[in-house]
Amino acid sequence: MSDVGEVTQLLQAWRGGDRLALERLMPRLYDTLREMASVRLRREGAQQTLEPTALVHEALVRLLGAETDWQNRAHFLALAAMHMRSVLVDQARSRLSAKRGGDIVVVTLSHAEASEGQRIELDLIALDQALTRLHVEDQRVARIVEMSYFAGMEREEIAAVVGISVPTVDRDLRFARAWLNRVLS
């Protein structure tokens, strides 16, 4: 059995109440979660004070405390990305509250489209608010953005989680990028 299949079985066993499944599961997922957190934090630059390990642990506390029906490994990672986003937004709000508007967290929406020396920079809180609005307009597109941007998931993984084709993921990402650029400008 592939590692992905075994992870899915462990997730299902854990969901069914097998506490040992969680102990066997975390070593298989922890490096992936930590890499997701590292990528996310690198995009935010020097203003971010969290370490990848702390972000993973906080996201896991939130994730493990929720009643969730895991479908598979990719679904678990997508939910972990959503919780990482939540942790970062909460931290940014806390800093803004403490500093009354100072120390705004800056993120990059698309490294691929930015020319050298130029970055498309966005306030994390504004991005969160825009994604919340996008979720109301098109829930699937908002989920795809979270999985791509916050989890760093590949298009194929996103397609499997959402149950659509890879070209549809590509179209949704193009739409989301245009929609977010319009809303955030």
Backbone torsions as a table, in degrees:
resi	resn	phi	psi	omega
1	MET	NA	140.0	178.9
2	SER	-69.5	160.6	178.5
3	ASP	-61.8	-38.4	179.0
4	VAL	-62.1	-43.9	178.4
5	GLY	-64.7	-39.4	178.8
6	GLU	-67.5	-39.0	177.0
7	VAL	-62.4	-43.2	178.3
8	THR	-60.9	-43.1	178.2
9	GLN	-63.4	-41.3	178.8
10	LEU	-65.3	-39.3	176.9
11	LEU	-61.5	-43.9	-179.5
12	GLN	-68.0	-38.8	177.5
13	ALA	-65.0	-41.8	178.6
14	TRP	-62.4	-46.0	177.9
15	ARG	-58.8	-32.6	179.3
16	GLY	-79.1	-0.7	175.7
17	GLY	107.9	1.1	179.6
18	ASP	-79.3	100.9	-178.1
19	ARG	-66.6	-29.6	178.7
20	LEU	-67.5	-27.7	178.6
21	ALA	-62.0	-37.7	178.5
22	LEU	-63.3	-41.5	179.1
23	GLU	-63.8	-35.1	178.2
24	ARG	-80.5	-24.8	-176.0
25	LEU	-78.0	-46.3	-172.5
26	MET	-57.8	-41.9	177.8
27	PRO	-60.8	-28.8	180.0
28	ARG	-76.6	-27.2	-176.0
29	LEU	-104.7	-19.4	-170.6
30	TYR	-60.7	-44.8	-179.8
31	ASP	-62.1	-39.3	177.9
32	THR	-65.0	-44.4	178.5
33	LEU	-62.3	-41.6	-179.5
34	ARG	-66.4	-37.9	177.1
35	GLU	-66.5	-40.7	175.8
36	MET	-57.8	-45.6	-179.5
37	ALA	-64.9	-41.5	179.7
38	SER	-61.3	-45.8	179.1
39	VAL	-61.5	-45.8	-178.6
40	ARG	-60.3	-45.7	-177.7
41	LEU	-71.3	-35.6	176.7
42	ARG	-61.9	-37.6	179.2
43	ARG	-64.9	-27.0	-176.7
44	GLU	-85.0	-16.6	174.3
45	GLY	80.9	-164.1	-170.9
46	ALA	-68.4	-19.3	-177.5
47	GLN	-73.1	-15.8	-179.0
48	GLN	-83.9	127.5	-176.9
49	THR	-100.1	-12.4	178.9
50	LEU	-71.4	146.8	171.4
51	GLU	-94.7	155.0	-179.7
52	PRO	-54.6	-41.5	-179.4
53	THR	-61.3	-43.2	179.8
54	ALA	-64.9	-40.0	179.1
55	LEU	-64.4	-43.8	178.4
56	VAL	-60.9	-46.7	-176.7
57	HIS	-64.1	-43.5	179.4
58	GLU	-65.1	-41.9	178.3
59	ALA	-64.5	-39.6	179.0
60	LEU	-66.1	-38.5	177.2
61	VAL	-58.3	-44.9	179.6
62	ARG	-68.3	-41.0	-177.3
63	LEU	-68.8	-44.6	-176.8
64	LEU	-72.6	-21.2	178.7
65	GLY	-83.2	-7.9	-177.5
66	ALA	-95.7	146.0	173.1
67	GLU	-81.1	107.4	-175.5
68	THR	-132.2	142.2	177.7
69	ASP	-100.0	91.9	-177.3
70	TRP	-66.3	131.1	175.5
71	GLN	-87.9	-42.8	-177.3
72	ASN	-169.5	-175.2	-178.1
73	ARG	-58.4	-47.3	-177.8
74	ALA	-62.9	-38.6	178.2
75	HIS	-64.5	-42.5	177.7
76	PHE	-60.0	-45.1	-179.4
77	LEU	-66.5	-35.9	176.7
78	ALA	-63.5	-42.0	178.4
79	LEU	-67.7	-37.1	176.6
80	ALA	-62.4	-39.8	177.9
81	ALA	-62.4	-40.8	178.8
82	MET	-61.8	-40.7	179.6
83	HIS	-71.5	-34.0	175.2
84	MET	-62.6	-43.1	176.8
85	ARG	-57.5	-45.9	-178.9
86	SER	-60.8	-42.8	179.2
87	VAL	-61.9	-46.5	-178.2
88	LEU	-65.4	-40.0	178.8
89	VAL	-66.6	-42.9	178.2
90	ASP	-60.7	-41.8	179.3
91	GLN	-65.2	-41.0	179.0
92	ALA	-64.4	-42.4	178.6
93	ARG	-63.1	-40.2	179.6
94	SER	-62.8	-44.4	178.9
95	ARG	-64.0	-41.9	179.4
96	LEU	-64.5	-39.7	178.6
97	SER	-64.5	-42.7	-178.2
98	ALA	-70.2	-35.1	-174.7
99	LYS	-103.1	0.0	-179.7
100	ARG	54.2	55.9	174.2
101	GLY	98.9	-6.8	179.6
102	GLY	-90.1	171.2	174.0
103	ASP	57.7	45.5	-179.3
104	ILE	-69.1	137.2	179.6
105	VAL	-78.6	130.8	-178.6
106	VAL	-111.3	134.7	178.3
107	VAL	-128.6	160.7	177.5
108	THR	-109.3	124.1	-178.1
109	LEU	-75.5	-42.0	-175.7
110	SER	-145.7	102.3	176.8
111	HIS	-68.5	-31.2	-176.1
112	ALA	-65.0	-33.3	-176.3
113	GLU	-93.1	-11.2	-177.6
114	ALA	-81.4	133.5	177.1
115	SER	-79.2	163.6	-177.4
116	GLU	-56.4	133.2	179.2
117	GLY	79.7	-5.1	-178.9
118	GLN	-123.4	132.2	-179.9
119	ARG	-128.6	144.5	174.1
120	ILE	-89.1	101.7	-173.7
121	GLU	-102.5	138.6	-177.4
122	LEU	-134.8	147.3	173.0
123	ASP	-72.6	129.3	-177.8
124	LEU	-58.8	-37.5	-179.9
125	ILE	-69.1	-40.9	176.6
126	ALA	-62.7	-39.6	177.6
127	LEU	-63.7	-43.4	178.2
128	ASP	-60.7	-44.6	179.1
129	GLN	-64.2	-39.8	178.3
130	ALA	-65.4	-42.1	178.3
131	LEU	-64.9	-34.6	176.1
132	THR	-64.3	-42.4	176.2
133	ARG	-64.9	-41.1	178.3
134	LEU	-62.8	-37.7	178.7
135	HIS	-59.0	-37.8	177.8
136	VAL	-68.7	-40.4	-178.4
137	GLU	-74.4	-44.9	-178.4
138	ASP	-151.7	96.7	-174.7
139	GLN	-59.9	-42.1	-178.0
140	ARG	-63.4	-44.9	-179.1
141	VAL	-62.7	-41.8	178.9
142	ALA	-62.2	-41.9	178.0
143	ARG	-63.3	-39.6	-179.7
144	ILE	-64.8	-40.9	177.1
145	VAL	-61.7	-45.3	179.1
146	GLU	-58.7	-45.6	-178.0
147	MET	-66.9	-39.2	-179.0
148	SER	-74.2	-51.1	-172.2
149	TYR	-81.0	-46.0	-175.5
150	PHE	-86.6	-30.2	-179.4
151	ALA	-101.4	-17.1	-177.4
152	GLY	67.2	26.4	-178.9
153	MET	-72.4	148.1	177.7
154	GLU	-74.9	156.6	-178.0
155	ARG	-57.5	-37.9	-179.2
156	GLU	-65.6	-40.9	177.8
157	GLU	-64.5	-43.0	179.3
158	ILE	-61.6	-45.3	179.4
159	ALA	-58.0	-41.3	-180.0
160	ALA	-66.2	-42.3	-179.2
161	VAL	-65.7	-45.4	-174.5
162	VAL	-81.7	-23.6	179.9
163	GLY	83.0	37.9	178.8
164	ILE	-132.0	175.8	179.6
165	SER	-83.7	160.8	177.4
166	VAL	-61.9	-42.5	176.2
167	PRO	-60.3	-32.8	177.0
168	THR	-68.3	-38.5	175.2
169	VAL	-59.9	-45.3	179.8
170	ASP	-60.0	-45.4	178.7
171	ARG	-62.0	-44.2	-179.7
172	ASP	-63.3	-39.0	178.3
173	LEU	-67.0	-39.3	176.4
174	ARG	-63.5	-44.0	178.1
175	PHE	-60.9	-46.0	-178.2
176	ALA	-62.2	-42.7	-179.8
177	ARG	-61.1	-46.1	179.2
178	ALA	-65.3	-43.6	-179.0
179	TRP	-63.0	-46.6	-179.4
180	LEU	-66.3	-39.3	177.7
181	ASN	-61.9	-40.6	179.1
182	ARG	-66.6	-46.9	-177.0
183	VAL	-68.3	-36.2	-174.3
184	LEU	-90.1	-6.0	-179.2
185	SER	-87.0	NA	NA
